[in-house]
Amino acid sequence: MRKMFVLFAAVAALTTAACNTVSGVGRDATAAGQAVTSAADDAKN
């Protein structure tokens, strides 16, 4: 039973860390997309 609890806690910690990482990548990609859009608008004008 103790091994099962430790395994569950490890999986939960890794899942939480992965979720935060994916979320951060999504925010970075959004910021990069906005920068490219802004540069394209500036070049167009």
TAFEN-V336690 format. One record per backbone hydrogen bond with DSSP energy under -1.0 kcal/mol. NH is the residue of the N-H (numbers start at 1). CO is the residue of the C=O. Records with the same first field share a line. If there is no record, write none. Layout:
NH=CO  CO
This chain:
5=1
6=2
7=3
8=4
9=5
10=6
11=7
12=8
13=9
14=10
15=11
16=12
17=13
18=14
19=15
20=16
21=17
22=18
23=19
24=20
25=21
26=22
27=23
28=24
29=25
30=26
31=27
32=28
33=29
34=30
35=31
36=32
37=33
38=34
39=35
40=36
41=37
42=38
43=39
44=40
45=41
